[in-house]
Every structure is written in C-alpha cells, then in structure tokens.
Amino acid sequence: MRTNPFRLAARLFDYRTRNNHSVATLPYRACLRLERMEDRDNPASPVGYLDVVGLGGSQYVAAGWAEDPDVPSQPVQVHIYVDGTFAVAGTANMYRSDLGHNWGFSITIPAQFTSFQQGANHSVAAYAIDANGGTLNPQLTSSPKPVAYGDAAVTGGDVGGLGGVTVGTAGRFAGAVDSITWNGFEFVNTHDDGRLEQTALWGIPAAETSPRDLVRYNPTEAGSETDIGQPTTTSVLTSITKPASNELTTTSQMALWNRAGTLVDNGMAAYNPDQTGQTLPALSNYTMSKDVTVGFGGLNNVIHQPVTINVPAADQLQRIQVQQIVFTTGTLTSMSVYNFATNQLDPLSASPGATLTPAGPVVESTTDGSYAIAIVSRQLSGGALTLSYGVSEGSLDSNGVPYGVIYAQYNSANGNLGPYSGTYSFDNYIVVGTRSSVLASLRSLQLTGWVQTTAGHASLLAAAGNGVVAAQSPGYGVSLYQPSTGWVSLGTGDADAIAVSASGNVVATFSKYGSSNGVYEYVPGAGWQHLWPNPATLVGITGTGAVVANFNGNGPTTRSTSGVYEYTPSTGWAPLGGGTGLASQLAVNANGDVAAAFPGYGVYRYKVSTGWILLTSNANVTQLGIASNGNVVGQFTGYGIERYTDATGWSYLGGGTGDASALAVDANGDVVASFNGYGIFRYKDSTGWVLLTRDVSPAVAIDDNAHVFAEFPNLGIWSYS
C-alpha cells in the first residue's frame, strides 16, 4: 500500500499544502482542503461536527456539518442514533456560509425517539457515512450530545448592540424557564425545582376543613420538593413546541411542592384531596400552559409570557394565590420599585431575608445598573383576583449562594371565600437589560395592549355601540372618531357635555360663548343644528337621534323649569315622562331608556313602557350608565360600583370595588372604570374585573364590543380591545 507523502508530512509537522504553498496550522475546516489530495489507496474518513441538538417546531433537530474529503462535492449521508438506537438518516447538503460549501445538515428526529422520559438525559449521536461505501463511518466531532425532553432555547433581537436575550427551558424542571441570559449575564437562579422562573399556586381545597392554610396545598410548575437534586421531576411536561426562533410553548401538569402528609410551615401537614386518585402522591390535577416569546411590541428586552392555569371543578378552592416568580442570581443586589404615577424608579431597601410588598413591580439590578430585571403582570381571565408585587432579598441557598426573589402575586379578592375553579389566565412580562433600558420598557408596557388613536387630548369621551367616539378636547372643541376614517374636528368651541350615536350624530352643550351658547346637535352631512339657546348641564342621545338633556332653571318651556327634557325633530322639546326635577347624573341608551339621579329623591329609570320608576332612594351617585336591557350601573360614593337588574335589584358589581373616578357602560352591561391609584379595569360577567392598565384616566368610554377608549394625560386618546 502506498503512503501519500503530503498527508504524512502534514501529520508529522502540522502543515498543510494549498496551491503549492505551505501554511502553518489553520482552522480545521480550512485544513480540510489538503485531504482532497488523498489517493484512492488511502481513503480519508468523512469529517464533520455535531453543532446542536435542539427543539425545532414540535420535534427535536440535530444540526451540524459533514463532508467526505475524497469526494468533497458529493453530499454525505448522516445517521442519527438516540441512546444507541438508529433513529433517522439525513443528507449533509445545505449551504454553510462559514464553510463555503453545501456540507450542512439539519435532521428532524422522529417523535418516538424524542418523547423521552421527561427530565432524564438521553444521548444523540451523529455519524458520517463514507461516500464511497467504505467502512470509514466515524462519529462526528462533539458527538454524542446529551438532551432531555423539555430542553429548549429561544433568542430575540438585539438589545443595545450587545446581542439578544436568550431564554432556556429544562426537561428536568418540566419545561420551566431555567435560564435568562443577555450579554453573557445569567439572571436566573437554578439551585432547585422551587426556584427558577416559574408559576406556582397556593390554595385551600374545598374539601379542607381544618386547619385552613394556603401553605398546605402548593401546585408548582417545576416539581416537588422531593425532586431536588434528582434528574427528573414529578411535574409532567405534556408538550413543548418551538413555533419560531424567539418563541416556545409548553403545557404541563403541576406537582405539589409538598407531598401529602409531609410537614410544612408551622408544623402543619401538606394536604392533597386527590392523593388516592393519583399514582404519584405529589402530582396535582392542575394543568397549565405558557407561551414564551422574546420580544414584544418592538421591545427586544421584554419576554412576553402569558400563562393559563386550569383549576378543575372537582378540585375547586376556597382561597387561591397565584405567583409568577423569578428567583434571581445574587449579584442583583440593588432594588427599586417602579412608580406607576411618576413612571420613575423609587429606591427600595430590605434587610437580608426580608420580604416587601411595594405598590409596583420591583427592579433588581447590579449596583452599577449594567444588568437589571423586573416582572409586570395583569390578569386576563378567571374570577377577580387582587394583584400585588413582592421581593425577598439577600437569602442564601443550601450551598451558601445568595439569591433574590421578585414576583407578581394574585390573591383571592378581599379575602373572599370561593369557590375558585375554571381557567385563570395572566399576561406576564419579564424585562431585562440595563437599569435604564428596563425603566424605559416598563414605561412602554404600562399601556400594553392599548393602541393610540390620536395624540390629542380629551376632557370628555363618549362612545356609541359601533365604536364611533366623540371627544371634547380643551382648546380644540368637539371631534368625532369613526373606526374607518379616524378623528375629524367638528369645528366648535369647548363643550360642557357630549354624547354620540352610532350614526355619528353628536349632541353637545356650550356655556362659554354668549349668544352662541346652548344645546346643539351635529348631523353628518348637515353639520351643527341649534336646538335650544340655553345650555344644559347633562346631555344624551338615542339610537334614533333623539336628544335628552337636563336643564337647570332654563329649560325649553314657557316656565323655564329645571329637569330632564327630550327633543325630536317632529315634536321639539318636551318634559320627559311628564316632568322631573334637576338631575345630577344622566345616562341614555340607544333604545331611549334613561337613568337619572335626582338629589334628595334617588336614582330613577325611565322607559316609555313604564315611565319613571324609583330604583333607590340613595341619590349620592357620581357616575351612571344604562345597558340596552335596562340594567343600571352606578358609582355610589363610599360604596363603589353597584348594578341594578329587575330580577335582583342592586348588588355590588364583581364582589365590590372602590370608588371610580370615571365610568362607562355598553349595551351588553360591560363596564369600564378608572380607579385612582389602581388603574383602568373592565368588567364582564364572564371574567369579572380585569386590569387593563395601571394608568388612570379622567375620561373613559366603551362600545358594544367592549372596546375601551381612554384619555391618558400627555399621551392622547387610546383604545383597548
């Protein structure tokens, strides 16, 4: 057998020849050029590299490169083995710019080979097959690679010129997030199954009688306390997918942190009403899903993570607490709290091991502000829960390594007993980067889900059922918004009260313009019509364009009396329902039904079929609304928002609220309200109260699709669907 002298010299002296020149040691892929000179009596082994085994879509993919130096232009077959068993063959024929050749491969591993026992490491190996059919079929460099079902990583766009944020999940933690990195910095503490970045729930099962304590029942995404240090977890990862390079989804069944019967805080025993129905005593019947996307709304440093938890009816709770929690590395020792009112960071300090519950999300950062992390959240569905934020700082894990904890926490509203069951959904946003970039993104996220309709401002807003909106803008007068055309100025001075119909008719009253004062109606195509020369205090409009107005001593009769009047083009002005006193609040629906509060008399409702009827003698109402079915919603000072129905009378809406500074009701009875210090909430019977933004608004409106409109000082008029 002859020996190739070029190959021998290269091996002895680590030199390669290329274009008749000798070159000292080069990167290996450049050195491969020499191997093409092999003669057929000394065939060269195929070469290559297994770069990665990772999730792609719903299956795992092995990717790398391979070539046969004897026939470098001929594609090489690559065989993939899982745990020593042949799984699939593929071809290395993809172009790789770093190699300059079509030597790359990306081979999808069949699902039956990657539905591994969750959490346990498995071995994926890649072999290059000799193109000439020889016996030289070597395993590729960096093969085999360990992989577990649930191991995945996604990366977003660039942040500050320092690369994207990468989020990783781990199979041994049932797909919980075990890594968040940016610019080489790790934000997440992964010491055990109870840390990480994950969802946890505490509850008092309905079957529990004594002692009732949340700590006894604790479904947890990543696993049980007994899983610490183990290669697998009690929680069950039922699916994981990677729809895009920056997005992954998981569904899982949550373990109980403490197995039934084990001692927990205060010497109490953990409780699991389903223990007899489970093969694993530490497994609950609670399931959850999450969608992790790196990048949101143009903010590459925001991780958007909606989470849904299903509480089975059979396992309903008396009380509930849900946490989206991030255990952070111990280098993030500086703390501040995001102030929703000022949009700034306020200093925050805590002694080691202490837990604080500030009014806003906590920002943990390095002392120099180079790295920071925060979490903000809002509830999307489920029974109304109360949101709070918290931090625990300066604790040590069992290895003596410091860590921190930041979280968004939801509790049973006002401590109400349940039952709590069904689907609970939460919109979570984890923000990382420098302290200044985290602050900037928190400011942007404050209006997450909202769309700006105009940068102009409004002191008054009114919406019709089809999304037509009227606004009074100080110094600019009345404008009309049509979803198809946007905002149009109607060319007026400043109005004192406005209302709008679905056809775009607007009624407005003016008191600052002398002989031009009075009540006007705008009709599309016809312009403004002067209905009465004296201004009203309150106005409304029906679906047919009839105008309802409240006058204070200057009503449109010969006696100029106070009260509520109705105007139609065919009949002119007439006292509504035979005449009333002066109203302090007025609401009109598209059918022409009217709700009004009369000081000293109470809240009344008018229908053509019934006339005026008394609903309550309490007239201390600051806001009123009326739905198309005649249900009336009122903001009663000191009592919050209540709703009246013919079947039930008055009741607190959604279990009770504080006093609202602005309120509106659509035809279906959905309510939007702004609460000073708390934000804007929307109420539906199907969801209860849901926070839309922590910002507050002096003016809100809602159409019949529950689309909300609100004025935000210095930001303009925004809509929320």
Protein Blocks (a to p, Z undefined) as FASTA:
>chain_A
ZZdfklmmmmmnopaceehiacddddfklmmmmmmmpcfklccddddddfbacdehjbcc
dddddddfklmmbccdddddeehiafbdcddfbccfklopafbccddddfklmmccehia
cddddddddfklpabdcddehiacdddehiacdddddehhnapadddddfklnopafbdc
eehiafbdckbmklmjddddddddfklmbdcdfklpccdfkbcfklgopabdfbdcfbdc
dfbfkbccdddddddfbaghiacehhiacddfklmmpfblkbcfbdcdddddeheehiak
bccddddddddfklccfbdcddddddddfklmbccdddfklopacdddddehiacddfbd
cddddfkopaccddddddfbdcdddddddddehiacfkopacdddddddddehhiacdde
djddddddddeddfklmmmmmmmmmmgoiacfbfbdcfbdcddfkopacdddehklpadd
dfklopadehiaddfbdcddfkopacdddfklojmgccddddehklpadfbfbdcfbdcd
dfkopacdddehiacbfkopacdddddfklopadehhiacddfbdcddfkopacdddehk
bpcdddfklopadfbfclcbfbdcddfkopacdddehklpadddfklopadeehiacddf
bdcddfkopacdddehiapcdddfklopadfbfbdcfbdcddfkopacdddehibpcddZ
Z
